Amino acid sequence: MATIMSLPEAVAELVHDGDAVALEGFTHLIPFAAGHEIIRQERRDLTLVRMTPDLVYDQMIGAGCAAKLVFSWGGNPGVGSLHRMRDALANGWPRPLEIEEHSHAGMANRYVAGASGLPFAVLRGYLGTDLPLHTSTVATVTCPFTGEELAAVAALNPDVTIVHAQRADRAGNVQLWGITGVQKEAVLAAKRSLVTVEEIVDELEPTPGAIVLPAWVIDAVAVAPRGAAPSYAQGYYDRDNAAYRAWDAISRDRDRFTAWLEELKGRAS
């Protein structure tokens, strides 16, 4: 059952050096506060997993947390490149970064297989690309019924998945709504899970389109108001577009990034 604890306590307990860590959220409910706490606690040698790594993973890569990135698209949405990621790939700063690239459908199906307790997923995809030649977690299988050759992707089971949601009740049941991406599947696929929330409430009121992650699939819940900023949390606050634009200049320059990093480390979560 989920335990309600502070964010520093939850990260200290659930995120370990060398873990495969998934911070999921598609444009919405991105768990920035948790990523920043991982930076403060100076976790190292992480395999960062995310369908669409954006600012939070650029920051974690620049802070030296990541040894490997497993992803399907990376960029600063609406702005441009991830410059800390590019620096790590091109120049090994602050440390070399290994990458494993997939399609969106491949990553989503890997989470689904992991959540379902299956060793792999099958899909029509990757045809015409050279990703299978460079990615050990992509293969082909022949359909036993039609003889069609299909792509197979290995199940994805992170050591820990972290997501952000709007609210939880005092028993640790979590409710989220809006664009939910693969948060549910990523939590169910993980060995351990942490959910940061905007608030704890006595009762989860029915909300159109909401899903509930029951307490028994979650290890810890931590209250983190504005924990998805500068992304947005539907019903709580909007996306901070200026912050995404400002990050481009910060991330292009190592000195400016280092100053940003020192300021982050000096702020309590």
Buried (B, 14 or more C-beta within 10 A) or exposed (E): EBBBBBBBEBBBBBBBEEBBBBBBBBBBBBBBBBBBBBBBBEBBBBBBBBBBBBBBBBBBBBBBBBBBBBBBBBBBBEBBBBBBBBBBBEEEBBEEBEBBBBBBBBBBBBBBBBBEEEEBBBBEBBEEBEBBEEBEBBBEEEEEEEEEEBBBBBBBBBBBBBBBBBBBBEEBBBBBBBBBBBBBBBBBBBBBBBBBBBEBBEEBEEBEEBEBBEBEBBBBBBBBBBBBBBBBBBEBBEBBEEBBEBBBEBBBEBEEBEEBBEEBEEEEB
